[in-house]
């Protein structure tokens, strides 16, 4: 079930970001990322699929941040242990439903030659996104 993230989810978001830093670059210790994440959470622009462990710790299976000016998918990640179960598609579909139907929605993703980025490119292509600029 997709939920709007709450301030108490912040550390779980950083844990998820830590899993994908090798793809996106440093985030967890970067104040600009932390501030953008806090802002998205406080403005109800952060959505997640979360689990609570038997010990009571919140774990994000996936999360998505959106921007409303311009309409954009700002960030999307699914934890390694939850990939291949449709969580990315579920999050993307939910995020797209937050925008006016006829307005364009933008996303910046991996270049076509990036092997690790192929699942993300496939996800966005399946949702109807197209490349606007060729990448070298």
Secondary structure, 3 states (H helix, E strand, C coil): CEEECCHHHHHHHHHHHHHHHHHHCCCCCCHHHHHHHHHHHHCCCEEEEEEECCCCCEEEEEEEEEEECCEEEEEEEECHHHCCCCHHHHHHHHHHCCCCCCCCCEECCCCCCCHHHHHHHHHHHHCCCCCCCCCC
